[in-house]
Amino acid sequence: MTRLPLPVREALAGALALAFPVECAGCGAVDVTLCGPCRATLAPSVRRQRLETGLPVWSGLAFEGVAARVVRALKEDGRTALARDLAPALLGAVVAALDDHAAEAARGVTLVPLPTSRAAFRRRGYRVVELVAHRAGVHVEPLLHGVRGTADQRGLGRDERRRNVAGSLSAPPSAGLRVMILDDVVTTGATLAEAERALRHAGADVVGAATIAATTRRGERGVNTLRTHA
């Protein structure tokens, strides 16, 4: 069966919304994809943390409340229109990350999205990070590729996640390339660390990562809120 192009599916979703009730992805209010108050909570408040590898990661939102529900609606429910509402968070994280580099150096950074597994792409029909980046006007280069399957990370602990993704990614020869990794949500950082390993192994200089959101853990160190972007 031929899969319809994403713009066509989005148009059909909009037409169906006229015939069937829709709910706000953030609070459940009827007849609206995302209500004004919920949209306002998605204004980026960029935070930075470091992985155990030392890699700095900038995230546009905390993965909680409305933000978490909207991200899940985009990833799990096929509500692709929400990519536009999450785009400022990813863009804010990218801008904050590049602001931490000299202007000349920032212009030479290639943005590399985490790849989507084949199973997830078959299920969704789109790649979440690339879709949000496109809505944000951000150009990406999909250099990373999966070389083996992995289990669903949900429900796995930190060490289990690390073992699950170890050696699962590769990249083409990238000597002299300065890159920043893009992802939707950073939890333990295991997948970002594997992406960093694969890119460094290919010869790239990995300067950091940017994500739409980051989970928050009570008592976690190394997380700093940087700035709020309107």
Order of alpha helices (4+ residues) and beta strands (2+ residues): alpha-alpha-beta-beta-alpha-alpha-alpha-beta-alpha-alpha-beta-alpha-beta-beta-alpha-beta-beta
